[in-house]
C-alpha cells in the first residue's frame, strides 16, 4: 500500500497523486502544470494504461487538465467525481482541448516559416470527448465501492461548485487505512457555495493543500464595498475596469457581487454601468451555475434563487463571438470586463490588457491567486512593460488587488479544517499544493500544533502500511535544474503513445488463454528483435 506524489509537490499546480492498494493504482487528480510550475505537461511519470481508476476532486484545470492526455495514452478506467464536477468538466476539458489544438496550429504556422518540424497538440477535442465518457458521478456523502478493497466518499470542500475532499478506505492484507485528500479547500463565507465541511471521523493519513498556508485573507465585509469603489472611480474618469477571472467559479462569484452592487446603488458615477462577461467558457459555466444546484448551495444563495436568477441584472452582457469581443475595445464605451484566464497567461484577457494597460484612466483588478512566473504576478509586482502579441505595452493603468477575495482557505481556514483530526491525530500529514517555501512553512506550523507533517518532494514514495518513506523525492532545486526532455518529432511521439497503448493492451489481456498470450508475446519479441539494433 503506497502513496506517490507526481504533481503539486512543493508546487501550486499540476496536482497528481497515486495510491496503490492490492496491486491496483488509483490517481487522485491529474492536472496541468501552469505558470512557473510548468516544465513539460506531455511528460507522465507513470504508465496511464496501468492506472485502474482516477478520482477528481474538482474541475479546475490544474487538477483535471491532463485527464484527456491519460486517455490519449491508454487509460480506459472510470473517473470518479461529484455530479456538478462532471457537468463542469463537460465544458472545461473541451475548452482546454480547443486551446491545445489552437496553440499547436499557431506554433505550426510560425514553425513552418522557420523550417521547424510540426508539433502536435497535447490532446485533441476527440480525446476530451472520450474522457467525458468515462466520468462516474457521485453525490456528497455517497459511499462508492471502487473495488472490493477500496471505498470512496466525497465531502464538500467549499472551493468551487462540486469541489470535494476525497476520503479513501484502503484494505490490504486484512489491514485498513483511511486517507483523506483535501483537494482545494474553500474560503469561509463565500457567496453561492457552502463552507468547507469537516471530515467525519479520524484518518490515518491526510494530504492537504497549502496555497495560503503562510498568510491570512483580508476582511470579507469589505470585498463588495472595495470593488464598488474601484468601479466608481474608474468609470467616473472614463476608463475600463478589467478583471482577469477564472471562467468557472470566480466569474460567477463576481457576478453575484456585481448584482448586489447594482441593487444597492453603490456605484454613483455611472449607476447603469455595463458588465461584460467576455468568455464563452464562462457563459456556459454560468448556465450550469443557474441549473439544478440542490445540495450544493449555501442558505443566502438559496434565498437569492427563490427571488430570481442569481446572476442576471440590468446591464449584463455575455459576448457570443470574437467580433463581439473585439468591439469592446473599439466602441469607446467604458465598462467592467470580466475575462479569462485568471492569471492572464492565455485567453481573451490578453487582448483586453493590450488595449487597456497603457491607459492611465483604466484599472486592472486581480481577484485571485497569481502563480509565480504568470503575467498576473508580474503585473502585481510592478513590471513597467509587458509584451503582448509581439508588441511592447507600457503599463500605465492602475494595477490593484481586492484582498481576501479568494476561493482558497487561508492559514486560519486550513488549521480550522485540520481540527477534525486533532482528537486522533493522523500518522502523517502530507502538505502539498503550495509554493515550495509555503508548503514547508505550513508543515512546520502543523508540527507546532502537534501533527506529524512534512512537505513531500516530487516522486516521493510512502508506505502507508509501515508508515515510513520508501523513496525520497526530487527536491525542487534539483528538479528545476534538470533539462526538460525533448518532445521529439511527431513520428517519435506517436511511437511513444503506441508503446503506452501496447502496455495497456497487455494488461487488458491478463487471464487470457495461455496459447493466445504466448502467441502475443512472440509477436512482441519479433518486433523488439527487428528494431533493437
C-alpha positions in Angstrom: 0.0 0.0 0.0 1.8 3.1 -1.3 1.4 6.8 -1.9 3.4 8.6 -4.6 3.4 12.3 -5.4 3.5 13.0 -9.1 2.4 16.7 -9.0 1.9 19.8 -6.8 4.7 18.6 -4.6 6.3 21.9 -3.4 4.4 23.5 -6.3 1.0 25.1 -6.7 -0.3 23.5 -9.8 -0.3 20.1 -11.6 -2.0 18.1 -8.7 -1.5 14.4 -9.2 -1.1 11.7 -6.5 -1.1 8.0 -6.9 -2.4 5.4 -4.3 -1.5 1.7 -4.8 -3.5 -0.9 -3.0 -3.9 -4.6 -3.7 -1.8 -4.4 -6.9 -4.0 -1.6 -8.3 -3.3 2.0 -8.9 -5.6 5.0 -8.4 -4.8 8.6 -9.3 -6.2 11.4 -7.2 -6.4 14.3 -9.7 -4.3 14.8 -12.9 -3.9 18.5 -13.5 -2.0 20.7 -15.9 1.2 22.4 -14.6 0.8 26.2 -15.0 3.0 29.3 -14.6 6.4 28.8 -13.1 5.4 25.2 -12.2 5.2 24.2 -15.9 8.0 22.0 -17.2 6.6 19.7 -19.8 3.0 18.7 -19.5 3.4 15.9 -22.1 5.7 14.0 -19.7 3.9 11.5 -17.4 6.0 9.6 -14.9 3.7 6.6 -14.9 2.0 4.4 -17.5 -1.6 5.6 -17.9 -2.6 2.1 -19.1 -1.6 0.7 -15.7 -3.9 3.1 -13.8 -7.2 1.4 -12.7 -9.2 4.5 -11.8 -9.0 8.3 -11.3 -10.6 10.4 -8.6 -11.1 14.1 -9.4 -11.6 16.5 -6.5 -12.8 19.4 -8.7 -13.0 20.7 -12.2 -10.2 23.4 -12.2 -7.7 22.6 -14.9 -4.7 22.4 -12.5 -6.5 19.4 -11.0 -8.1 17.9 -14.2 -6.4 19.3 -17.2 -4.3 16.2 -18.1 -7.2 13.7 -18.0 -7.5 13.7 -21.8 -3.8 13.0 -22.1 -4.3 9.9 -19.8 -7.0 8.7 -22.2 -5.0 9.5 -25.3 -2.2 7.3 -23.9 -4.2 4.3 -23.0 -6.2 4.9 -19.8 -9.7 3.4 -20.0 -10.8 3.1 -16.4 -13.6 5.0 -14.5 -13.1 8.7 -13.5 -15.0 9.4 -10.2 -16.2 12.9 -9.3 -19.2 14.7 -8.0 -22.3 15.3 -10.2 -21.6 19.0 -10.7 -17.9 18.5 -11.2 -18.9 16.1 -14.1 -21.1 18.9 -15.5 -18.2 21.4 -15.3 -15.7 19.0 -16.8 -18.0 18.7 -19.7 -17.2 22.2 -20.8 -13.7 22.8 -19.3 -12.0 19.8 -20.8 -13.4 20.6 -24.2 -12.3 24.2 -23.8 -8.8 23.1 -22.8 -8.6 20.7 -25.8 -9.6 23.6 -28.1 -6.8 25.7 -26.6 -4.3 22.8 -27.1 -5.3 22.5 -30.7 -5.3 26.3 -31.3 -1.8 26.7 -29.7 -0.4 23.8 -31.8 -1.8 25.4 -35.0 -0.3 28.8 -34.1 3.1 27.2 -33.4 2.9 25.3 -36.7 2.1 28.5 -38.6 5.2 30.1 -37.2 7.3 27.0 -37.3 6.6 26.3 -41.0 8.1 29.7 -41.9 11.1 28.9 -39.8 11.6 25.4 -41.2 10.7 23.6 -38.0 9.1 20.2 -37.6 5.4 20.4 -36.9 4.1 19.9 -33.3 1.1 18.1 -32.2 -1.4 19.3 -29.6 -1.1 17.8 -26.1 -4.5 16.3 -26.8 -7.5 16.9 -29.0 -11.2 17.6 -28.7 -11.7 13.9 -29.6 -9.5 12.9 -26.6 -11.5 15.2 -24.3 -14.8 13.7 -25.5 -13.5 10.2 -24.9 -12.6 11.3 -21.4 -16.1 12.6 -20.6 -17.5 9.1 -21.5 -15.5 7.7 -18.5 -16.9 10.0 -15.9 -18.8 8.3 -13.0 -20.7 11.0 -10.9 -21.4 10.6 -7.2 -23.1 12.8 -4.6 -21.6 14.1 -1.4 -21.8 11.5 1.4 -22.4 8.6 -1.0 -20.1 5.6 -0.3 -18.8 4.3 -3.6 -17.1 0.9 -3.9 -14.2 1.4 -6.4 -13.0 -2.2 -5.8 -13.5 -4.9 -3.2 -10.7 -3.3 -1.1 -11.2 0.4 -1.9 -14.1 2.7 -1.0 -14.6 6.4 -1.7 -16.7 9.1 -0.2 -16.8 12.8 -1.2 -17.2 15.7 1.3 -18.0 19.3 0.3 -14.7 21.2 0.1 -16.4 24.6 -0.4 -13.9 25.7 -3.1 -15.9 25.5 -6.3 -19.3 24.2 -7.2 -18.9 20.4 -6.9 -15.5 20.6 -5.3 -14.7 17.7 -2.9 -12.5 16.3 -0.2 -11.9 12.7 -1.1 -11.9 10.1 1.6 -10.5 6.7 0.7 -10.6 3.4 2.7 -7.9 1.0 1.6 -7.6 -2.6 2.7 -4.7 -4.8 2.1 -3.6 -8.0 3.9 -6.5 -7.6 6.3 -5.4 -4.1 7.3 -7.4 -1.0 6.5 -6.0 2.6 6.2 -8.1 5.7 5.7 -6.5 8.5 3.7 -8.1 11.9 3.2 -7.2 14.3 0.3 -8.3 17.8 0.9 -8.4 18.8 -2.8 -8.6 22.6 -2.7 -10.3 23.9 0.5 -12.5 26.9 0.1 -12.7 30.2 2.0 -15.4 30.7 4.5 -18.5 32.8 3.9 -18.1 32.8 0.1 -21.2 33.6 -1.9 -23.1 30.8 -3.6 -21.4 27.7 -2.2 -21.2 26.3 1.3 -18.2 26.5 3.6 -15.8 23.5 3.6 -17.2 20.7 5.6 -15.2 18.8 8.2 -14.4 15.1 7.7 -16.5 12.8 9.9 -14.1 10.7 12.0 -10.4 10.2 12.1 -7.9 9.5 9.3 -4.6 7.6 9.2 -3.2 9.9 6.6 -4.1 13.4 5.3 -2.9 15.1 2.1 -3.7 18.8 2.5 -3.3 21.8 0.2 -1.4 24.9 1.5 -1.9 27.6 -1.1 -2.3 30.3 1.5 -0.7 28.3 4.4 1.5 31.3 5.3 -0.9 34.2 5.3 -4.4 35.4 6.2 -7.0 37.0 3.9 -8.4 40.5 4.3 -11.7 41.4 6.0 -14.5 39.8 4.0 -17.0 42.5 4.7 -15.0 45.0 2.6 -15.0 43.0 -0.6 -18.1 44.3 -2.2 -17.5 47.9 -1.0 -13.9 47.9 -2.2 -14.9 46.6 -5.6 -17.7 49.1 -5.9 -15.3 52.0 -5.0 -12.8 50.9 -7.7 -15.6 50.7 -10.3 -17.0 54.0 -9.3 -13.6 55.8 -9.5 -12.5 54.2 -12.8 -15.8 54.6 -14.7 -16.0 58.2 -13.4 -12.8 59.1 -15.1 -13.8 57.4 -18.3 -11.8 54.2 -18.0 -12.5 50.5 -18.2 -12.3 48.1 -15.2 -10.6 44.9 -16.4 -10.9 41.9 -14.2 -9.0 38.7 -15.1 -11.1 35.9 -13.7 -11.2 32.2 -14.0 -14.2 31.3 -16.1 -15.6 28.8 -13.7 -16.3 29.7 -10.1 -14.6 33.1 -9.8 -16.6 34.8 -12.6 -19.9 33.6 -11.1 -18.9 34.8 -7.7 -18.1 38.3 -9.1 -21.5 38.4 -10.9 -23.1 37.6 -7.6 -21.3 40.6 -6.0 -22.0 42.9 -9.0 -25.7 42.1 -8.9 -25.7 43.2 -5.2 -23.6 46.3 -6.0 -26.2 47.4 -8.6 -29.2 46.6 -6.4 -27.7 48.6 -3.5 -26.7 51.6 -5.8 -23.0 51.5 -4.7 -21.7 53.0 -8.0 -22.9 56.6 -8.3 -20.8 57.9 -11.2 -22.4 55.5 -13.7 -25.2 53.6 -11.9 -26.3 51.9 -15.1 -22.8 50.7 -15.9 -22.3 47.7 -18.2 -20.8 44.5 -17.1 -19.4 42.2 -19.9 -18.5 38.6 -19.4 -16.2 38.0 -22.4 -15.6 34.3 -22.2 -17.5 31.5 -24.0 -16.5 29.1 -21.2 -17.7 31.5 -18.5 -21.0 31.9 -20.3 -21.5 28.1 -20.4 -20.4 27.7 -16.8 -22.9 30.4 -15.7 -25.7 28.4 -17.2 -24.6 25.4 -15.1 -24.5 27.6 -12.0 -28.0 28.6 -12.8 -29.3 25.0 -13.1 -30.1 22.3 -10.5 -27.9 23.0 -7.6 -29.8 21.0 -5.0 -27.4 20.0 -2.2 -24.6 22.5 -3.3 -25.8 26.0 -2.4 -25.4 28.0 0.9 -28.5 29.5 2.5 -28.0 33.0 1.1 -27.7 31.6 -2.4 -30.9 29.6 -1.9 -32.7 32.7 -0.9 -31.4 34.6 -3.9 -32.6 31.7 -6.2 -36.1 31.9 -4.7 -36.2 35.6 -5.6 -34.9 35.2 -9.1 -31.7 34.5 -11.0 -28.5 34.5 -9.1 -26.5 36.3 -11.7 -28.8 38.3 -14.1 -29.1 42.0 -13.7 -29.6 45.1 -15.9 -26.5 45.9 -17.9 -25.1 42.4 -18.0 -23.8 41.3 -21.4 -22.5 37.9 -22.3 -20.4 38.0 -25.5 -21.1 35.5 -28.2 -18.5 35.9 -30.9 -14.9 37.0 -31.4 -16.2 40.1 -33.2 -18.3 41.0 -30.1 -15.1 40.7 -28.0 -13.0 42.9 -30.4 -15.8 45.5 -30.4 -15.3 46.1 -26.7 -12.0 47.8 -27.3 -13.2 49.9 -30.3 -16.6 51.4 -29.4 -15.4 54.0 -26.9 -17.7 52.9 -24.0 -16.3 52.5 -20.5 -17.4 49.3 -18.7 -16.4 46.4 -16.5 -15.0 43.5 -18.4 -14.6 40.0 -16.9 -12.4 37.8 -19.0 -10.3 34.6 -18.7 -7.8 33.4 -17.9 -7.4 34.4 -14.2 -3.6 34.6 -14.3 -3.5 36.3 -17.8 -1.4 33.6 -19.4 -4.0 32.8 -22.1 -7.4 33.7 -23.5 -9.2 36.9 -24.4 -8.0 38.7 -21.3 -4.6 39.3 -23.0 -6.3 41.3 -25.8 -8.1 43.5 -23.2 -4.8 44.0 -21.4 -3.2 45.0 -24.7 -5.8 47.7 -25.3 -6.1 49.0 -21.7 -2.8 48.6 -19.8 -1.3 51.7 -21.4 -4.3 53.9 -20.4 -3.9 55.8 -17.1 -7.7 56.0 -16.6 -8.2 52.2 -16.6 -7.8 49.8 -13.7 -6.9 46.1 -13.7 -8.3 44.3 -10.7 -6.9 40.9 -9.6 -9.3 38.9 -7.5 -7.4 35.6 -7.1 -4.1 33.8 -6.7 -1.4 34.7 -9.2 1.3 32.0 -9.5 5.0 32.9 -9.7 6.0 33.4 -13.3 2.5 34.3 -14.5 1.8 37.6 -16.3 -0.7 38.4 -13.5 2.0 38.1 -10.8 4.4 40.2 -12.8 1.8 43.0 -13.2 1.1 42.9 -9.5 4.9 43.1 -8.8 5.1 46.4 -10.7 6.6 45.5 -14.1 6.8 48.6 -16.3 6.3 47.0 -19.7 4.9 43.7 -21.0 5.0 42.0 -24.4 1.6 41.0 -25.8 1.1 39.5 -29.3 4.6 40.7 -30.2 4.0 44.3 -29.1 5.7 46.1 -26.2 3.0 47.6 -24.0 3.8 50.3 -21.4 1.9 49.7 -18.1 0.2 52.9 -17.0 -3.2 51.6 -15.8 -3.8 51.2 -12.1 -3.0 47.7 -11.0 -4.7 46.5 -7.8 -6.0 43.5 -6.0 -9.1 43.0 -4.0 -7.5 41.4 -0.9 -9.1 38.4 0.5 -11.4 37.6 -2.4 -10.1 34.1 -2.7 -11.7 30.7 -3.2 -8.9 29.1 -1.1 -8.8 28.9 2.6 -6.2 31.0 4.3 -3.9 29.7 7.1 -6.7 30.1 9.7 -9.1 28.2 7.5 -6.7 25.4 6.8 -5.9 25.0 10.5 -9.6 25.0 11.3 -10.2 22.2 8.8 -7.4 20.2 10.5 -9.2 20.4 13.8 -11.4 17.5 12.9 -8.3 15.3 13.0 -7.0 16.5 16.4 -8.7 14.1 18.7 -7.0 11.1 17.0 -4.0 12.6 15.1 -3.1 11.1 11.7 0.0 9.0 11.4 1.3 11.5 8.8 0.1 14.7 7.2 1.5 15.5 3.7 1.5 19.2 2.8 1.1 19.8 -1.0 -0.3 22.4 -3.5 1.7 25.5 -2.4 4.8 27.4 -3.4 7.8 25.4 -2.2 8.6 27.7 0.7 4.9 27.8 1.7 4.5 24.0 1.9 7.5 23.8 4.2 6.3 26.7 6.4 2.8 25.3 6.8 4.2 21.8 7.6 6.2 23.4 10.4 3.1 25.1 11.7 1.3 21.8 11.8 4.2 20.3 13.7 3.9 23.1 16.2 0.2 22.1 16.5 1.2 18.5 17.4 0.8 16.9 14.0 3.4 14.7 12.3 3.7 16.6 9.0 6.1 17.2 6.1 6.1 18.6 2.6 6.9 15.8 0.2 9.2 16.2 -2.8 8.2 15.3 -6.3 8.1 11.4 -6.8 8.4 10.7 -3.1 7.0 7.2 -2.2 5.5 6.5 1.1 4.5 3.1 2.6 1.0 3.5 4.2 1.1 0.2 6.0 4.6 0.5 7.5 4.2 4.3 7.9 7.6 5.2 6.5 9.1 6.8 3.5 10.2 4.2 0.9 11.9 6.6 -1.5 12.7 10.3 -1.2 11.6 12.5 -3.9 13.4 15.0 -6.1 14.0 18.4 -4.3 12.7 21.4 -6.3 16.2 22.9 -6.8 17.4 19.7 -8.5 14.2 19.2 -10.4 14.3 22.8 -11.8 17.9 22.3 -12.9 17.2 19.2 -14.8 16.8 19.8 -18.6 13.3 19.2 -19.9 13.0 16.1 -22.0 12.8 17.0 -25.7 9.4 16.3 -27.2 10.9 14.6 -30.2 9.4 14.6 -33.7 5.7 13.9 -34.3 6.6 10.4 -35.5 8.6 9.7 -32.3 5.7 11.0 -30.1 3.3 8.7 -32.0 5.7 5.8 -31.3 5.8 6.6 -27.6 2.0 6.7 -27.5 1.8 3.4 -29.3 4.1 1.9 -26.6 1.9 3.2 -23.8 -1.2 1.7 -25.6 0.7 -1.6 -26.0 1.2 -1.9 -22.3 -2.4 -1.2 -21.7 -3.4 -4.0 -24.2 -1.1 -6.4 -22.4 -2.7 -5.7 -19.1 -6.2 -6.0 -20.5 -5.4 -9.5 -21.8 -4.4 -10.7 -18.3 -6.2 -14.0 -17.7 -6.4 -14.9 -21.3 -5.7 -18.4 -22.8 -2.0 -19.3 -22.4 -1.8 -20.2 -26.1 -3.0 -16.8 -27.2 -0.8 -15.0 -24.6 2.2 -16.9 -25.8 1.5 -16.0 -29.4 1.1 -12.4 -28.4 4.4 -12.4 -26.6 6.2 -14.0 -29.6 4.9 -11.2 -31.9 6.2 -8.5 -29.5 9.6 -10.2 -29.2 9.8 -10.3 -33.0 9.2 -6.6 -33.1 11.8 -6.0 -30.5 14.4 -8.1 -32.3 13.7 -6.2 -35.5 14.1 -2.7 -34.0 16.5 -3.1 -31.1 19.7 -2.9 -33.2 
